[in-house]
């Protein structure tokens, strides 16, 4: 079976990123894993904030870079935002297991994981969505969307 090429979206402003976040939120379901990749400063956490807002998170949405995991209540399902940047390399699977992310997904939480490309198996298997962000200019980003949920994002 041929692998579909990623859908590309040019994000020319923060508003475009918020719109993409809202579209992603509409497509995600309980138990989904979305992996966000891209260089430092590409906008992964900003996109997560946009997704969280669209899912109904009202308070502050902070980066989990040092806490590793933040969890938020939403009307649809718990939202778990993890940042695995500091955990990459040997021992990653053990650290992901220690954090209980696979179990939270199995319990129906939506997982948004930054820097999770190497941890898909430890996170419970293939992601429902992969969003790869690339810096295309001072304020412009390109988002490549792939995975089963990518088709439902408009």
SVG drawing of the C-alpha trace seen along z (x, -y; Angstrom):
<svg xmlns="http://www.w3.org/2000/svg" viewBox="-17 -38 39 40">
<polyline fill="none" stroke="black" stroke-width="0.4" points="0.0,0.0 1.5,-3.4 2.3,-5.9 0.5,-9.2 2.7,-12.2 2.2,-14.8 -0.3,-17.6 1.6,-20.9 0.2,-24.1 1.9,-27.5 1.5,-29.4 2.1,-33.1 0.9,-34.4 0.0,-33.5 -3.6,-33.6 -2.9,-30.9 -1.3,-28.8 -4.4,-29.3 -6.6,-28.2 -4.6,-25.1 -4.7,-24.3 -8.5,-24.6 -8.7,-22.3 -6.5,-19.8 -8.6,-20.0 -11.7,-19.2 -10.0,-16.1 -8.6,-14.6 -10.4,-12.0 -10.0,-10.5 -6.9,-8.2 -5.2,-9.9 -1.5,-10.6 -0.2,-13.6 3.5,-14.1 4.8,-17.6 8.3,-17.9 10.5,-20.7 13.5,-22.7 13.6,-24.8 11.5,-27.9 9.4,-26.4 6.2,-26.9 5.4,-23.6 4.3,-24.9 2.3,-27.8 0.5,-25.2 -0.3,-23.1 -1.7,-26.2 -4.0,-26.8 -5.1,-23.2 -5.7,-23.4 -7.7,-26.6 -9.9,-25.0 -10.5,-22.0 -11.8,-24.3 -8.8,-24.8 -9.3,-28.2 -6.3,-28.7 -2.7,-29.2 -1.2,-26.6 2.5,-26.4 5.4,-24.6 6.3,-21.4 10.0,-21.6 11.1,-21.3 8.0,-19.7 7.9,-17.2 4.1,-16.8 1.2,-19.1 -2.4,-17.9 -5.6,-19.8 -9.3,-19.0 -11.3,-19.4 -15.0,-18.6 -13.9,-15.9 -11.1,-14.1 -8.1,-14.9 -5.4,-16.6 -1.8,-15.6 1.0,-17.8 4.5,-16.3 7.8,-17.6 10.4,-14.9 13.3,-17.1 15.3,-16.5 14.7,-12.8 15.9,-11.9 18.5,-9.1 19.1,-6.0 16.6,-5.4 13.8,-7.3 11.4,-4.3 11.9,-3.8 11.4,-7.5 8.2,-7.6 7.0,-4.5 7.8,-6.2 5.7,-9.2 2.7,-7.0 2.0,-8.5 1.0,-5.2 -1.4,-4.5 -3.0,-8.0 -3.5,-7.4 -5.0,-4.0 -7.4,-5.6 -8.6,-8.0 -6.4,-11.0 -5.4,-13.0 -1.6,-13.1 0.2,-16.0 3.9,-15.2 6.7,-17.5 10.0,-15.8 8.2,-12.4 9.4,-11.0 11.6,-8.4 9.1,-7.4 6.0,-6.4 6.2,-2.7 6.6,-3.7 3.7,-6.0 1.4,-3.2 2.1,-2.8 1.6,-4.7 0.5,-8.3 -2.9,-9.4 -1.2,-12.6 2.3,-13.9 2.8,-17.6 6.3,-18.6 6.9,-22.4 9.7,-24.1 10.8,-27.7 10.3,-29.3 11.0,-32.9 11.0,-35.3 7.3,-34.8 6.4,-32.1 6.3,-28.3 5.4,-25.3 3.4,-22.5 3.5,-19.0 0.7,-16.9 0.6,-13.1 -1.1,-10.1 -4.7,-8.9 -6.2,-12.1 -4.4,-14.4 -7.1,-13.8 -9.8,-15.3 -7.9,-18.5 -9.2,-21.4"/>
</svg>
